[in-house]
Amino acid sequence: MGADPNLWGFLGIHPSLREVLRELSWNGDVWLTEVGWRTDDHSLQQIADNYTGLFNDWLTGHPDRNWIDKILLYHAADDHYGIFNPDGSTRPAYDAIAGFIDAHRPDRTCDAPGCATLDAFETGGFSLTAGQLEGVSAPTVNETAVSSAYFGAGRRLTELRLEVGKEIRATLSPDAPHVDDDAITIVIERDSTGSATLSYDGDTLADLTAGGRTALEVTLGSAPTLGTLFAFAETAQTWDLGEIEVDGPGVYQFDFGDLSAFANDLDFTQIGIIGFGVRAEAGPTPLRYEISDFRVVAPGQGQAAALPEPGMLPCLIVGVVLSGLRRRG
């Protein structure tokens, strides 16, 4: 049926695009064109979330979803479509797309001395759930050994804390060692409030301020425009943290100066624990966060400021120019 358009819709059956291409033995590029949602059918935030979901589903290397080559948006500015308002101001969809590119650009290298990866989530898989137990919520913890030049024989401690509601989940399923797109997924179920915290310690915490590194960096490959991302450091006498409101996928940076108790003199040789986390209150829709990197960086090292050329993101062509892509923080 897929190869014969005259049969499409027969008995209410409509073939999928994949079925049609398979029937035609198509082996060329596949482009999705005029992708968009009308503003009179969806809120601006729903449209932004739709783009984020579409890109996360199809443009992040899932083995069974790697046959789409390009996605073109419809369109730049329009009353009913588009990522810009008619007056040129941006809509939430712009931020969602910019954040996705920010988090997935192929040139996000991490080269010493200006950048050091603390955790790329390539090891230590787990599945963790925190829920109500006899009406009382309690923290749920997973401990995973993480060995690196920065933590020594250390550990990654993942803690879920449900404050109100039903459930919070965290999962990590690393791929083969040569695959570098792993991420920890955190889901706060609908009508639930809580947090997920990842902390790191070790017997040889090194001085990560070498090479001019002055900021912690967390990459959210997928995120709603809701919740708070926080980073923290702890010595035997002092604990402090910085917070940033989450406004979609992207790269978030915490200057050491944001950890006010340490000013800009964060001495990793004296710190016993360092980490980050996310806290949010979900409404009728679950909240999902994918965290792919935790790094320490020097200014300008973590992320280039310009958009990639079209060929640099083989799976994505945006049919408009997204100017002003910015680092979050």
C-alpha positions in Angstrom: 0.0 0.0 0.0 2.8 2.4 0.8 4.1 2.4 -2.8 0.7 3.2 -4.3 -0.8 6.7 -3.4 -4.1 5.6 -4.8 -4.6 3.3 -1.9 -3.6 5.7 0.8 -6.6 6.2 3.1 -8.3 2.9 1.9 -10.3 1.6 4.9 -8.9 4.5 6.9 -5.3 3.1 6.7 -2.6 5.6 6.2 1.0 4.4 5.8 3.8 6.1 7.7 6.6 8.0 5.9 9.0 5.2 6.8 6.7 2.6 5.2 6.4 4.6 2.0 10.2 5.0 1.8 10.7 1.3 2.5 8.2 0.3 -0.2 10.0 2.6 -2.7 13.5 1.3 -1.6 14.5 4.9 -1.1 18.1 5.4 0.0 18.6 9.1 -0.5 18.3 12.0 2.0 15.1 12.5 3.9 14.1 16.1 4.7 11.1 17.1 6.8 9.9 20.5 5.6 7.5 23.1 6.9 7.6 21.8 10.4 5.6 24.0 12.8 2.5 24.3 15.0 -0.2 27.0 14.8 -0.4 29.5 17.6 -4.2 29.3 17.6 -4.1 25.6 18.3 -1.1 25.6 20.7 0.3 27.9 23.3 3.8 29.4 22.6 5.3 27.3 25.3 3.6 24.1 23.9 5.2 24.9 20.5 8.6 25.3 22.1 8.2 22.0 24.0 7.1 20.3 20.7 10.3 21.4 19.0 12.4 20.3 21.9 10.7 16.9 21.9 11.0 16.5 18.1 14.7 17.3 18.1 15.4 15.1 21.1 13.5 12.2 19.5 15.1 12.4 16.1 18.3 14.3 16.2 20.2 12.9 19.1 21.5 9.7 17.6 18.9 7.1 18.6 19.8 4.0 16.5 16.3 3.5 15.1 15.8 7.2 14.5 18.8 8.2 12.4 17.2 8.3 9.0 16.0 11.9 9.1 18.7 14.1 7.5 17.2 17.7 7.7 14.4 19.4 9.5 13.2 22.8 8.2 11.0 25.0 10.3 7.9 26.9 9.2 8.7 29.6 9.5 10.7 32.7 10.7 8.0 35.3 11.7 4.3 35.0 11.4 1.1 35.6 13.4 0.3 31.9 13.4 3.6 30.2 13.0 7.3 31.0 13.4 9.9 31.4 16.2 9.8 35.2 16.0 6.9 37.5 16.6 6.0 39.8 13.7 7.9 42.7 15.4 11.1 40.6 15.5 11.1 39.7 19.1 11.7 36.0 19.9 9.2 33.4 21.0 9.9 30.5 23.4 10.5 28.2 20.4 13.5 30.3 19.5 15.0 29.7 22.9 14.2 26.0 22.8 15.9 25.6 19.4 18.9 27.8 20.3 19.3 25.8 23.5 19.2 22.5 21.7 21.9 23.6 19.2 23.9 25.0 22.2 23.9 21.6 23.9 24.5 19.4 20.9 26.9 21.3 18.7 29.7 19.1 17.5 32.4 21.6 18.3 31.8 21.5 22.0 35.3 20.1 22.7 36.8 20.1 26.2 40.5 20.6 25.9 43.0 21.1 28.7 44.0 23.3 30.3 40.9 25.5 29.8 38.4 22.8 30.3 38.1 19.5 32.3 35.3 17.0 32.2 34.2 16.0 35.7 31.6 13.5 34.5 30.3 12.6 31.0 28.1 9.9 32.3 29.8 7.2 30.3 30.0 4.7 33.3 28.1 3.7 36.3 24.6 2.9 35.0 21.6 2.8 37.4 17.9 3.2 37.8 16.6 5.0 40.8 13.1 5.9 42.0 11.9 8.0 45.0 8.2 7.7 46.0 5.9 7.8 48.9 6.3 5.0 51.4 3.3 4.8 53.8 2.7 8.5 53.2 6.2 9.5 54.1 8.8 10.5 51.4 12.5 9.7 52.1 15.6 10.3 50.1 16.6 7.6 47.7 20.3 7.3 47.0 22.5 5.5 44.5 26.3 5.3 45.0 28.5 4.7 42.0 32.3 4.5 41.9 33.8 7.2 39.6 37.5 7.1 39.0 39.2 10.0 37.3 42.2 12.2 37.5 40.1 14.8 39.3 38.3 12.6 41.9 40.9 9.8 42.4 39.2 6.7 43.8 36.0 8.7 44.3 32.3 8.2 43.9 29.2 9.8 42.4 26.3 10.0 44.8 22.9 10.4 43.2 20.1 11.4 45.6 16.5 11.8 44.8 14.3 13.7 47.3 10.5 13.7 46.8 9.0 16.6 48.8 5.4 16.4 47.6 3.5 14.2 45.2 4.0 10.8 43.5 7.5 10.0 42.2 10.9 11.2 41.0 13.1 8.9 38.8 16.7 9.0 37.6 18.2 6.6 35.1 21.6 6.3 33.4 22.2 3.6 30.7 25.7 4.2 29.2 26.3 3.0 25.7 29.5 1.5 24.4 32.7 3.2 25.6 33.3 5.0 22.3 29.8 6.6 22.3 29.9 10.1 23.9 26.2 11.0 23.9 25.3 9.5 27.2 23.1 11.4 29.7 21.4 10.9 33.0 17.7 11.4 32.8 15.7 12.9 35.6 11.9 12.8 35.6 9.7 14.5 38.1 6.2 13.0 37.8 3.1 15.1 37.4 1.9 16.9 40.5 5.2 16.2 42.2 7.8 18.4 43.7 11.4 17.4 44.5 15.0 17.4 43.6 17.8 15.3 42.2 21.3 15.9 43.4 24.6 14.5 42.1 27.6 15.0 44.4 31.2 13.9 43.9 34.0 13.2 46.4 37.3 11.4 46.4 40.6 11.0 48.2 42.6 13.1 45.7 40.4 16.0 44.6 42.8 18.0 42.5 43.0 21.8 42.1 40.7 22.3 39.2 41.3 26.1 39.1 44.5 25.4 37.0 44.5 26.6 33.4 42.4 29.7 34.3 39.3 27.6 35.0 36.8 29.7 37.0 33.4 28.1 36.4 31.4 24.9 36.7 29.4 24.0 33.6 26.3 21.7 33.3 24.9 20.7 29.9 21.1 20.0 29.7 20.5 18.2 26.4 16.8 18.3 27.2 14.9 20.4 29.7 11.6 22.3 30.1 11.4 26.0 30.9 10.8 25.2 34.5 12.9 24.4 37.6 16.1 25.5 39.2 19.6 24.2 38.4 22.1 24.5 41.3 25.8 23.8 41.8 27.6 23.6 45.1 30.9 22.9 46.9 31.7 21.8 50.4 34.6 21.8 52.8 34.7 20.6 56.3 33.6 24.0 57.6 31.7 25.6 54.7 28.9 24.8 52.2 27.5 27.1 49.6 25.7 27.0 46.3 24.7 29.0 43.2 21.3 28.7 41.4 20.1 29.4 37.9 16.5 29.2 36.7 16.1 26.6 33.9 14.8 28.0 30.7 15.2 25.0 28.3 18.1 22.9 27.0 21.5 24.5 26.9 24.8 25.0 28.6 24.6 26.6 32.1 27.6 28.0 33.9 28.2 28.8 37.5 31.1 31.1 38.2 33.1 30.2 41.2 32.1 33.7 42.5 28.5 32.5 42.5 29.5 30.2 45.4 29.7 33.2 47.5 31.2 31.6 50.6 34.2 30.8 48.5 34.3 34.1 46.5 36.6 33.5 43.5 39.1 31.5 45.5 37.6 28.0 45.1 40.4 25.7 46.3 39.7 22.2 45.1 42.5 20.8 47.3 40.4 21.8 50.3 37.0 20.8 49.0 35.6 17.5 50.1 32.4 17.4 47.9 31.3 19.2 44.8 28.2 18.7 42.7 25.0 20.0 41.2 21.3 19.2 40.9 17.9 20.2 39.7 14.7 21.0 41.7 11.3 21.6 40.2 7.6 21.5 40.8 5.6 19.6 38.1 2.1 20.4 37.2 -0.2 18.2 35.2 2.7 17.2 32.9 5.8 15.4 34.0 9.1 17.3 33.8 12.1 15.6 32.1 15.7 16.7 32.2 18.7 15.1 30.4 22.1 16.0 31.7 25.0 15.1 29.5 28.1 16.8 30.9 29.5 18.2 34.1 32.7 20.3 33.5 35.0 22.9 35.0 35.9 25.6 32.4 37.8 28.8 31.8 35.9 31.8 30.4 35.2 31.2 26.7 36.3 27.6 26.7 33.1 25.7 27.2 31.1 26.9 24.2 31.5 28.9 21.0 29.2 31.9 20.6 28.2 31.6 17.0 25.8 29.1 15.4 27.3 26.2 13.4 27.3 26.2 9.7 24.5 24.1 8.2 26.9 21.2 7.4 28.2 21.1 11.0 25.0 19.7 12.3 24.2 17.1 9.7 20.8 16.3 11.1 19.5 19.9 11.5 19.0 22.8 9.2 17.0 25.7 10.6 15.3 27.6 7.9 16.0 30.9 9.5 19.0 32.6 11.0 19.1 32.2 14.8 21.2 35.1 15.9 22.4 35.9 19.3 22.8 32.4 20.6 24.0 33.0 24.1 25.5 31.1 27.0 23.1 30.7 29.8 24.0 31.8 33.3 
